[in-house]
Amino acid sequence: MNSPQIICFGEVLWDLLPTGKIPGGAPMNVAYHLSNFGIETQMISRIGGDENGAELVDFLKKKKVDTTLLQKDTFYPTGIVKVELDDKGSPSYDIVKPVAWDYINMDIINAKAVKKAKAFVFGSLAARNNRTKETLFSFLEMAKLKVFDVNLRTPFYNKELLEQLLYKADIVKMNDEELVLIGSWFFDTVPLYTLAQKVKIHFHIDILIVTQGSKGAFLISREDEIKSVAAKKIKVEDTIGSGDSFLAGFLYQYLNAEPIIVCLDFAARTGALVATRRGGTPEITEEMVVSLP
């Protein structure tokens, strides 16, 4: 069969870690790992006309992520994020603004690509600036399968924005803390599975996926069945990009029509494997994911 085509939309940037800079941005991480698994992937974003931008283009081309739809800005620089890690490897972010990906434009070429793609992956951070937000909402009217990786970054979200994005999405991935926060805006306090069911029904979501770190992950399927997997026993290097790779692993299996529990298990394995490496874009293969103990 032909590889399904996925478009990832939003931020491309450099994560500036204490040990050096690593390519990053949640949607770019998803695109990178999908490409690792052999999926034809395109990235819609915007970079500056600077060295950082040129290096990102080189990186994506080497990883076989299509950069045709990557725009170049003559005024704003390529995005950077200052990252600090705690003693458990969990990151905190200083997301510099304004940068090039805050000004992603829509044109005929990328609109046609979005309409053609099997799936369109987006997050909440890209909507922090009105220009990119307007472009995102235009694409959401065109896309066939809309995949929302919630990925909240303080202070770049609010209740109104999340509500709008959730109503547009077909598949939603969030972590348990994001579920509790979003749920608290609309419902009384209830057990986590019940809260997930309420959120899924309220926003008419087809598949809701919830990651729980060391507690594993679960989802509620299109048929409203709850499926769960345990976390893998690993030594964490850092958790940067772990959730992004989790989503890439899920979509890889899902678009190849694997059973939903297989999709979830592969996703959990992918996220765990990436957490054993430094940064969000380590070299991994499907064989490495499958063979993870």
C-alpha positions, 0 to 999 in steps of 0.5 A, spaced: 500 500 500 502 507 499 504 510 505 499 515 508 500 522 507 500 526 514 501 534 514 503 537 521 502 544 522 505 549 527 512 550 530 519 548 528 524 551 532 531 549 536 530 547 543 536 550 547 538 545 552 544 545 557 547 540 553 546 544 546 541 545 541 536 540 538 531 541 533 524 541 536 517 543 536 511 538 537 508 538 530 515 537 527 517 532 532 511 528 530 513 529 523 520 527 524 518 520 527 512 519 522 518 519 517 522 515 521 516 510 520 516 510 513 510 515 513 510 520 507 510 527 511 509 534 510 511 540 515 507 547 514 511 552 518 515 558 517 522 559 519 527 565 519 532 567 513 537 565 518 542 560 520 538 556 525 532 556 519 537 553 514 540 548 519 532 546 520 531 545 513 537 541 512 535 537 518 528 535 516 531 534 509 536 529 512 530 525 515 526 525 509 520 530 512 518 534 506 519 541 506 516 544 500 511 547 505 516 551 509 515 558 509 521 563 510 520 570 513 525 576 512 523 579 518 522 574 524 527 569 526 527 562 527 524 559 533 528 558 539 525 555 546 530 555 552 529 548 556 531 547 563 530 540 566 529 538 573 532 532 576 527 527 573 528 529 566 522 533 566 522 540 562 520 547 563 520 551 557 521 559 555 518 559 548 521 566 545 516 570 541 515 573 536 518 568 531 517 566 524 512 560 526 507 566 529 506 568 522 504 562 518 500 564 511 495 560 507 496 560 500 493 555 494 499 550 494 498 549 502 491 549 502 491 543 496 496 539 500 491 539 506 485 537 503 489 532 499 492 529 506 490 523 510 491 527 516 492 533 519 496 534 526 496 540 530 497 543 537 494 549 541 501 553 541 501 555 534 494 559 535 498 564 540 499 569 535 493 571 530 496 570 524 498 563 525 491 562 528 487 564 523 491 560 518 490 554 522 482 555 523 482 555 515 485 549 514 481 545 520 475 547 515 479 543 509 482 537 513 479 530 512 482 527 519 483 532 524 488 530 530 489 535 536 495 534 540 493 539 546 500 540 548 498 546 553 504 551 554 503 556 559 501 562 558 499 561 551 492 558 552 485 559 554 478 556 555 475 559 549 481 557 545 481 550 547 474 549 546 474 552 539 480 547 537 476 541 541 470 542 537 474 541 531 478 535 532 476 528 530 482 525 534 485 528 541 491 526 545 492 530 551 496 528 558 492 527 565 494 533 567 491 537 561 484 532 562 483 534 569 484 542 567 480 542 561 475 537 565 474 542 571 472 548 566 466 544 564 464 538 569 464 537 577 470 533 579 469 525 577 474 519 576 479 520 571 476 515 566 469 518 567 472 525 566 475 523 559 468 520 557 465 526 559 470 530 555 469 526 549 462 526 549 461 534 550 466 535 544 464 530 539 471 527 539 471 520 535 477 518 539 480 521 546 487 518 548 490 520 555 497 519 557 499 518 564 506 518 564 509 512 569 501 510 569 501 508 562 496 511 557 488 509 555 484 511 550 476 511 549 475 509 542 470 511 537 465 505 540 466 508 547 470 502 549 476 504 554 483 501 552 489 501 556 496 499 557 501 499 562 507 504 562 514 501 560 519 500 565 525 504 563 530 509 565 528 516 563 534 521 560 529 526 559 521 526 557 522 532 551 518 529 545 516 523 548 508 525 547 510 527 540 513 520 538 507 517 542 502 520 537 506 519 531 507 511 533 499 511 534 498 514 527 503 510 524 499 504 526 492 507 526 492 509 518 495 502 517 488 500 520 491 496 526 486 494 531 486 500 536 489 496 542 495 495 537 495 502 536 495 504 543 501 499 545 505 501 539 504 509 541 506 507 549 512 503 546 515 509 542 514 514 547 518 510 552 523 509 547 524 516 546 524 518 553 530 513 554 534 518 549 536 525 549 531 530 546 525 530 542 528 527 535 533 521 537 534 516 532 529 510 533 526 505 528 520 500 528 524 494 530 527 498 536 520 500 538 517 493 538 523 490 541 522 494 547 522 490 553 
